[in-house]
Amino acid sequence: QVQLVESGGGLVQPGGSLRLSCAASGFTFSQYTMSWYRQAPRKERELVATITSAIGHTNYLDSVKGRFTISRDNAKNLVYLQMNSLKPEDTAVYYCNAQRGFVSSWGQGTQVTVSS
């Protein structure tokens, strides 16, 4: 059974940093593309960052480029999202996603609030 559990969210002041983690189990983690999405109130869910399974190629939402870094540890079945220089508009629920072909699984999400 695929399970994705996010952690690391919280309240942070503008300009601050957070590191989100996603612990994966129940599937061959190294074979899946891993992504972070977010959904702010009254907005659609959007793709924030992706890291591929093989060579670890990354891709980012334009608004987070240079501030966020996605990484993975295939030995520990973990994917991370390091978020620096956080802005109020980064406030959202952040979701971990695992995808391989047509198979896509989601975590329960972790709240990130950027506010003074």
C-alpha positions, 0 to 999 in steps of 0.5 A, a space after each residue: 500500500 502506497 503511503 506518503 507522509 509529509 512533515 515540516 510545515 508550520 508558521 514562519 515569518 517572511 524571509 524565513 526558511 522551512 524544510 518539508 519532508 515526505 516519507 514514502 513506503 509501499 512502493 519502489 521509491 527509486 522508480 518514481 518521479 516525486 513532486 511537491 504541489 501546493 494549494 492555497 485557499 480558493 486556488 487550484 493545486 499547482 505543481 511546485 517542484 519535481 525530481 525524476 527517478 533516474 538522474 534526479 532532474 529537477 524542475 520548478 514553478 517559476 515563482 519559486 526558482 532560486 528559493 526552493 530546492 527539491 531533493 531525494 534520498 533513495 536509500 531512505 525513501 525520502 523527498 525534501 523541499 527546502 524553502 528559503 526566502 519565504 513569502 506570504 504568497 507561499 502560504 498553502 497546503 503542500 502535498 507530496 506526490 509520487 508518479 510512475 506512468 499512470 499511477 499517481 499517489 498523494 500524501 495528506 498535506 502539510 500546512 505552510 503559513 508565511 506571516 508576520 
